[in-house]
Amino acid sequence: MNERQDLARRISQASQLTGRFRLRSGEYSDLYFDKYRFESDPELLGEIANGMRNLVPPETDVLAGLELGGVPVCTALSLLTGIRAAYVRKSAKDYGTMNLCEGAVIKGKKVCVIEDIISTGGQVLESIGHLQDLGADVIAVCYVIRRSGFE
């Protein structure tokens, strides 16, 4: 077993649950990955960031972590790579700065989107659209777990 397979096994052991779960897409699944179980473990989160660091394109200016689960992964990757981080909300807040995206400036920057778990890709595509509307050049998406196939 190589390092990547071992890390995948450890992420699965830490986060995989069985039962009956409703997913964001509205579909039901007997298998669920509880992201908080791997994101709250500093050692495992550090290993995840280390395993993902080579997936981030070298020309990346900003890492954009998607609310909520992409934020800890993005922060860990930012600490490891030295690349500035931005945090993308699902919707702009209605108080304070009223921003959809907080942290590093993304306008005119090459952005790598960071997500924890992707099922259908719907939220990622929606967030990419928002980032592009804000002037970001989205060049890649990196994630920890891909639940199923999608185009």
Buried (B, 14 or more C-beta within 10 A) or exposed (E): EEEEEEBBEBBEEBBEEEEEBEBEBEEEBEEBBBBBBBBEBEEBBEBBBBBBBEEBEEEBBBBBBBBBBBBBBBBBBBEBBEBBBBBBBEEEEEEEEEBBBBBBBBEEBBBBBBBBBBBBBEBBEEBBEBBEEBEBBBBBBBBBBEBEEEE
